[in-house]
Amino acid sequence: MPAKTLQKGGTQPTPTTKQRGFVSASLLQQHYATATTALGTHFLVIDAWLAEHAPNLWQQIRQEDDELFRLCQLGVPERSFQDKLDAFLALSEQAERLYYEAQPDELRLPSLAKGERVAIYYELADGSLYKVSEEEE
């Protein structure tokens, strides 16, 4: 197969990262860290529960996370990375919903005994407390 020759006096331009729409790996890693911060440390408990109770979803989340790591290393176009990140976050939200639906007592306050009441206190900017309850005392 004959090699392609350049036109007389011309050089073939080499596209830069910005020209192709690619983003640096460090910027993608920073974007990933910012987007996943909301998952926090509580997701470790959910992740462990998910591995046992919904292994297919757990595996899918692992695969998406691995793919995000790979894309970060490559420095891909931001839109491609964002689409994959959105998919990962949607799966994570689904996992949280499943976990909390299966663990409803973790989000519930204990029942109050007869005659017991709950009061809510707000700390105001001046440091004083404001009490909110059904009956003002």
Buried (B, 14 or more C-beta within 10 A) or exposed (E): EEEEEEEEEEEEEEEEEEEEEBBEBEEBBEBBEEBBEEBEEEBEEBBEBBBEEBEEBBEBBBEBBEBBEEBBEEBBBBEBBBEBBEBBBEBBEBBBEBBEEEEEEEEEEEEEEEEEEEEEEEEEEEEEEEEEEEEEE
